[in-house]
């Protein structure tokens, strides 16, 4: 992992995440929307049980499972590439702009937050697939509740990841500025 935590590795991870995002947004969401009339559940930020119920009532059961599998697989790879980008960026910031706080946070496992986001995303995708597949009403209600909760937790953790990145970047900028001022004084 250390050998990838360079500006070149970060740029490669950013390029991969950007390309996969374009594939998902331009190549996989439109066909899903053509079949269902809606975007996939995963794309909604504030997803609710009511929204899922409305969407499921608008198209035949099982009609969207094929395209959803393609969407979910590529979107999961996109999420993993995004996690790789954040892990590399955080490692690079902690390594090249060390601070006491970054050392403390590294030992606490904070760098795994992007991986947790991917895990929750995959759990939600599996639940949404099962919901699209159909089944008994009791199973559907439980799956919808579980999937919506995993989806919301994933988005909340993604927000925390983004805020942490801003904080880590500010800590690195302050450290760089202090080092620059100390070098100018000598």
C-alpha positions in Angstrom: 0.0 0.0 0.0 2.9 2.4 0.8 4.3 2.2 -2.7 0.9 3.4 -4.1 0.6 6.3 -1.7 2.2 8.7 -4.1 0.8 11.5 -6.2 1.0 9.3 -9.2 -0.9 6.5 -7.4 -3.5 9.0 -6.2 -3.9 10.3 -9.7 -4.4 6.8 -11.0 -7.0 6.0 -8.4 -8.8 9.3 -9.1 -8.8 8.5 -12.9 -10.1 5.0 -12.3 -12.9 6.3 -10.0 -13.8 9.0 -12.5 -14.0 6.6 -15.4 -16.1 4.1 -13.5 -18.4 7.0 -12.3 -19.0 8.0 -15.9 -19.7 4.4 -16.9 -22.3 4.2 -14.1 -23.9 7.6 -14.7 -23.9 7.5 -18.5 -24.0 3.8 -19.4 -26.0 2.0 -16.7 -28.4 4.4 -15.0 -30.2 5.4 -18.3 -31.1 1.8 -19.3 -32.4 1.2 -15.7 -34.5 4.3 -16.0 -35.8 3.2 -19.4 -37.1 0.0 -17.9 -38.4 1.3 -14.6 -39.0 5.0 -15.0 -36.8 5.7 -12.0 -33.1 5.8 -11.1 -31.7 2.8 -9.1 -32.4 2.9 -5.3 -28.7 3.3 -4.6 -28.6 6.7 -6.3 -31.2 8.3 -4.1 -29.7 10.2 -1.2 -32.8 10.3 1.0 -34.3 7.0 0.2 -37.4 6.0 2.1 -39.6 2.9 2.3 -42.4 4.9 0.7 -40.2 5.7 -2.3 -39.3 2.0 -2.7 -43.0 1.1 -2.5 -44.0 3.6 -5.2 -41.2 2.5 -7.5 -41.9 -1.2 -7.1 -45.5 -0.6 -7.9 -44.6 1.2 -11.2 -43.0 -1.8 -13.0 -43.5 -5.6 -13.1 -41.8 -7.7 -10.5 -38.4 -8.9 -11.7 -38.3 -6.6 -14.7 -35.3 -4.7 -13.6 -33.2 -7.4 -12.0 -31.0 -8.0 -15.1 -29.9 -4.4 -15.5 -29.7 -3.9 -11.8 -27.1 -6.7 -11.5 -24.9 -4.9 -14.1 -25.4 -1.6 -12.4 -24.7 -3.0 -9.0 -21.5 -4.8 -10.0 -20.0 -1.8 -11.8 -21.1 0.6 -9.1 -19.6 -1.7 -6.4 -16.3 -1.6 -8.3 -16.6 2.2 -8.6 -17.2 2.4 -4.8 -14.1 0.2 -4.2 -12.0 2.5 -6.5 -13.3 5.5 -4.6 -12.3 3.9 -1.3 -8.9 3.1 -2.7 -8.5 6.8 -3.7 -9.4 8.0 -0.2 -7.2 5.4 1.5 -4.2 6.4 -0.7 -4.9 10.1 -0.2 -5.1 9.8 3.6 -2.0 7.7 3.7 -0.1 10.2 1.6 -1.3 13.1 3.8 -0.4 11.3 7.0 3.0 10.3 5.6 4.1 13.5 4.0 2.6 16.0 6.4 2.8 14.2 9.7 1.1 15.6 12.8 0.4 14.1 16.2 -3.2 13.9 15.4 -2.6 11.9 12.2 -0.5 9.4 14.1 -3.1 9.0 16.7 -5.9 8.5 14.1 -3.8 6.0 12.1 -3.4 3.8 15.1 -7.2 4.0 15.7 -8.0 2.6 12.3 -9.6 5.7 10.9 -8.2 4.9 7.5 -10.7 2.0 7.2 -13.7 4.4 7.1 -13.7 4.4 3.2 -13.7 0.6 3.3 -16.7 0.6 5.7 -18.6 2.8 3.2 -18.0 0.1 0.5 -19.1 -2.6 2.8 -22.4 -0.9 3.6 -22.9 -0.1 -0.1 -22.5 -3.7 -1.0 -24.9 -4.8 1.8 -27.5 -2.3 0.6 -27.1 -3.5 -3.1 -27.6 -7.1 -2.1 -30.8 -6.1 -0.2 -32.1 -4.0 -3.1 -31.5 -6.8 -5.5 -33.5 -9.2 -3.3 -36.3 -6.5 -3.1 -36.4 -6.2 -7.0 -36.4 -10.0 -7.3 -39.6 -10.2 -5.3 -40.9 -12.6 -2.6 -43.4 -12.8 0.2 -44.7 -9.5 1.7 -43.2 -10.1 5.1 -39.8 -10.8 3.6 -40.1 -7.7 1.3 -40.9 -5.4 4.2 -38.0 -6.6 6.3 -35.6 -6.4 3.3 -36.8 -2.9 2.5 -36.2 -1.7 6.0 -32.8 -3.4 6.2 -31.7 -2.1 2.8 -32.8 1.5 3.5 -31.0 1.5 6.9 -27.8 0.1 5.3 -28.1 2.7 2.5 -28.6 5.6 4.9 -25.7 4.5 7.1 -23.5 4.2 4.0 -24.3 7.8 2.9 -23.8 9.1 6.5 -20.4 7.4 6.7 -19.5 8.7 3.2 -20.3 12.2 4.5 -18.1 11.6 7.5 -15.4 10.4 5.1 -15.6 13.6 3.1 -15.5 15.8 6.2 -12.5 13.9 7.5 -10.8 14.4 4.2 -11.3 18.1 4.4 -10.0 18.1 8.0 -6.9 16.0 7.1 -6.2 18.3 4.1 -6.4 21.4 6.4 -4.1 19.8 8.9 -1.6 19.0 6.1 -1.9 22.5 4.8 -1.2 24.1 8.2 1.7 21.7 8.7 3.1 22.6 5.3 2.7 26.3 6.0 4.4 26.0 9.4 7.3 24.1 7.8 7.6 26.7 5.0 7.6 29.6 7.5 10.3 27.9 9.6 12.5 27.3 6.5 12.1 31.0 5.4 13.2 32.2 8.9 16.5 30.3 8.7 
